[in-house]
Amino acid sequence: MSEEKKYLQSKVNTCLYLERCFEEDPRLFLVGLRKVAAARGGLSELSRKTGLNRQHLYTMLSPQGNPEATTLVRILEALELKVNIQVRPKRPS
């Protein structure tokens, strides 16, 4: 088993990883979700849990992907994750 796969099987590590991906670039967040899905049973398993076509998942969870919010919530729920909105600290000018 690869180190990345082992790392992403931990829910805490997954959250830290996805948070960093999103902060760097939202497109990386989508790719990150695909990596998390791969580490937790693969896209076929995610397809089964969400009812979404596996090929469609590959497309959505790519740098060019643009899933609808409701679809993103279905994917997050299947991965036992949820979105948490926080106030961003002010950046120095």
C-alpha positions in Angstrom: 0.0 0.0 0.0 1.4 3.4 -0.9 2.2 6.0 1.8 -0.3 8.4 0.2 -3.1 5.9 0.3 -2.3 4.9 3.9 -2.2 8.7 4.9 -5.5 9.4 3.2 -7.3 6.6 4.9 -7.2 8.6 8.2 -10.1 11.0 8.5 -8.0 13.6 10.3 -5.3 13.4 7.6 -7.9 13.6 4.9 -9.4 16.8 6.3 -5.9 18.4 6.6 -5.0 17.4 3.1 -8.2 18.6 1.5 -8.0 21.9 3.4 -4.5 22.5 2.1 -5.6 21.6 -1.4 -8.5 24.0 -1.3 -6.4 26.9 0.1 -3.8 26.4 -2.6 -6.3 26.1 -5.5 -9.9 24.9 -5.6 -9.1 22.8 -8.6 -6.6 20.9 -6.5 -9.4 20.3 -4.0 -11.3 18.3 -6.7 -8.3 16.3 -7.6 -7.7 15.8 -3.9 -11.2 14.4 -3.5 -10.5 11.9 -6.3 -7.3 10.8 -4.5 -9.2 10.4 -1.2 -11.9 8.3 -3.0 -9.1 6.2 -4.6 -7.6 5.6 -1.1 -11.0 4.6 0.3 -12.2 1.9 -2.1 -11.8 3.6 -5.5 -14.1 5.6 -7.8 -16.2 2.5 -8.5 -17.1 2.4 -4.8 -17.8 6.1 -4.7 -20.0 5.7 -7.8 -22.0 3.0 -6.0 -22.4 5.2 -2.8 -23.4 8.3 -4.7 -25.3 6.8 -7.6 -23.1 8.9 -10.0 -21.5 7.4 -13.1 -17.9 6.5 -12.5 -16.7 8.2 -15.7 -18.6 11.3 -14.7 -16.9 11.3 -11.3 -13.5 11.2 -13.1 -14.5 14.2 -15.1 -15.9 16.1 -12.1 -13.0 15.4 -9.9 -10.4 16.8 -12.3 -8.7 20.2 -12.6 -11.3 21.0 -15.2 -14.2 19.7 -13.2 -17.1 21.9 -12.0 -19.5 19.8 -10.0 -22.8 21.4 -8.8 -23.0 22.1 -5.1 -25.5 19.3 -4.6 -23.3 16.8 -6.4 -20.3 17.9 -4.3 -22.3 17.4 -1.1 -23.2 13.8 -2.3 -19.6 13.1 -2.8 -18.5 14.5 0.5 -21.3 12.6 2.3 -20.2 9.3 0.7 -16.7 10.0 1.9 -18.1 10.8 5.4 -17.0 14.5 5.1 -18.8 17.8 5.3 -18.0 21.5 4.5 -17.2 23.8 7.4 -17.2 27.5 6.7 -15.0 29.7 8.9 -14.3 33.5 9.1 -11.0 34.1 7.3 -8.5 36.2 9.3 -7.7 39.6 7.7 -4.5 39.5 5.6 -2.0 42.2 6.3 -2.1 45.0 3.7 
